[in-house]
Amino acid sequence: MARVMVVDDANFMRVTLSTILKKENHDIVAEAADGAEAVKLYKELNPDLVTMDITMPVMNGIDAIKEIKSYDPHATIIVCSAMGQQKVVVEAIESGAKDFIVKPFDDSQVLETVNRLVK
């Protein structure tokens, strides 16, 4: 079981992802609607894992990943985005994300990725 923060500007996406993770008894410790809120909450809560959308207001996911990784180089972040272009995936991984999940979510893929990274 991991302490997870779910970051996405769409509430229904946060709810969907939280529901999938709760099925495996992961603890959703926070939700954020933008990258700036995610960075603030990460520093307060130090979750085991962050799921991060890319396209968000205020601060995008790439910038949030960079800021979280500069604060905590060991942060475990999974990018969750509908933008499956290779360039975005590469940029997210280069910024410090550990993996990438494409929307719409496939429950088994989400759980396999999360469980592999939090063991």
N, C-alpha and C positions, 0 to 999 in steps of 0.2 A: 504494500500500500504506500502510495506516495502523496505528498502534500503538493497540490497542483494549483497554479494560477492560470486561468483561461483569459486570453486577451483577443478581443475581436470587437469591431465597432458595431456589428449587428447582434442585437440581443438574442434573436432566435438561434444564431450560430453558437453563442456562448451557452445557451440552454441545451442545445443539441449535444455539444461536446461534453458538457458537464454531466448530462444524463448517461452518455456512453461510458465515461470514466467512473461514475458512481457504481455502475454495474459490476465493476471489478474492485469495489471498495476503496477506490482512490478518494482522498479527501480534497474537495475543492475549497481552498483556503481564501481565494480571492478571484474576482472577475474585474477586468478593466476594459474600457471602451476605446482607449487610445494609448499610444506608446508612452506618452508622458506619465499618465496614470499608472501604467505598468511598471515603469522604472521606480516611481515613488513607492508603490506597493511592494515591489521586489525588495527594496532596501529595508522596508519595515518588517516583512514577513519571512524573507529568505526561503521561498518554497523549494521543494526538491526538483520541480519540473515546471516549465512555462510552455504553454502552447501560444504561438504568436501569429496573428494575422499580419499581412504585409501592408495592404492599403487601408489606412486609417487617418482620421483627422488629427490635428495638433502635432503628433509625431508619428511617422510611419514605423512599420515593424523593423525594417533594416536598421534605422537609427536607434530604435529602442534596444535591439539586440546588441549593437555596438556599445551603448551606454551601460547596459546590464553586464556585459562581458568585461568592460573596463573596471566596473565595481567589483565583480566576482568572476574571475577567469574560469572558475569551475562550474558556472551556471549551466544547467541542462535546458536547452531551448529547442522546441520542435516548431517549425514554421508550418502553419495551416493556411493555405490560400487557394483561391480558385485560379489564381494566375500560375498555371503550370509551365510557363515558358522556362526554358533551360537557363536563360540569363538571370532570371529572378532566383531560381534555385541555387545557382552558382554563387550569386551575390550573398544570399542568406547564409550559405555554408561558409563562405569566406569571412563573413561577419561573425561567425561563431555558432550558428545553429548546428545541432547534431543530426537533424533529419528533417524531412519534408513530407507533409501529408496534404493531398489534394482534396479540395472540396468538390462535390458533396462528399461527406464522410462515409466511409465504409467502416462499420463498427469493428469488424475483425482486424482491419488494417490499422486503425487507430490504436486498439488495445495491444496488438502485437508490437507496434512501434514504441508505445509508452512503456510497456512491460520490459522490453529489451533494454531500454535506456535507464530504467530505475532500479534494476537488480543490483 
